[in-house]
Amino acid sequence: MLRGMGMPEPGGLTPVVDCHAHVYPPELAKKALAFREQRRLEGESNYDGDTDLDGTAEAYDAWLEREGFAYGVILPLAMKPHQVHKLNDFTEKVTKRFPRLLPFGAIHPDLDDLKATLEDLKARGFLGVKIHPFFQKGATMSPFFEPIWLRLFEACRDLGLVVLTCTVFYDEIVQKSPRAANDLARLPQAFPGLKIIAAHLGAIYNWGAIHEELLGSEVYLDLSYALGFLEQGTVLEIIQKHGDDKVLFGTDTPYGSAERNLERFFKLPISSQERANIGGLNTLTLLGKQEGLR
Ligand SMILES: [Zn+2]
């Protein structure tokens, strides 16, 4: 059952979409949960370690169904180029088995056959790709205008693949530099038509940076990690400045608690129209899945 959406839609329900989730085969899921638990024990309050979800597609899909979600977007991450194809095969398999799960592809900027891999992902029905410049290339400062990333953005734009990027840049956390957020803001101008989502409201650990240029830009921002770690007033201010048509609900399960983030989202004092947009309509439009409304 849908809770609190409060906005009638065709069919009587407004879909909710989680635009940021990870699922793993059972063995790797155990490792992901162990990583999360270790970070929590180390005092990393950023890890919500109290979810019932175990990191598998089965558990996540059951949770989405229980909560009345239309879709959850699966984001595999390739730390090394050789992992790309295996991860994409796994993601294809689980998203075919669970049609509520929408596939983003794993990609790595060092792949020799980058363009052919992206073309293959598009042909297989993948809707976008996930990148993580810090984990994939050790980028501590903004890498977005470096040639290896530019060729990836260009190919994704040409193929109509959405790019979701993580926003961890440790030097920026130390220096409080807005460079990565500002570069992100400029990407849609550099590649007109490129659809890009900046995870964690655009600047995890460095949210102050996003006020410079990113807010109000054409970049989509997802809410994962922001709910619960930012003051509610700050989240509201970001939504207001950026526009509720470009903010997307996301949980980052199993690293973030799906349950708690959904609760926090429903507690945000926003209008029913804003909640419907952020809760799912924006992601459906962005991914061309508006038929989820019917
Ligand atoms: Zn994530």
Boltz pocket constraint, residues with backbone or C-beta under 6 A from the ligand:
constraints:
  - pocket:
      binder: B
      contacts: [[A, 20], [A, 21], [A, 22], [A, 75], [A, 252], [A, 255]]
      max_distance: 6.0
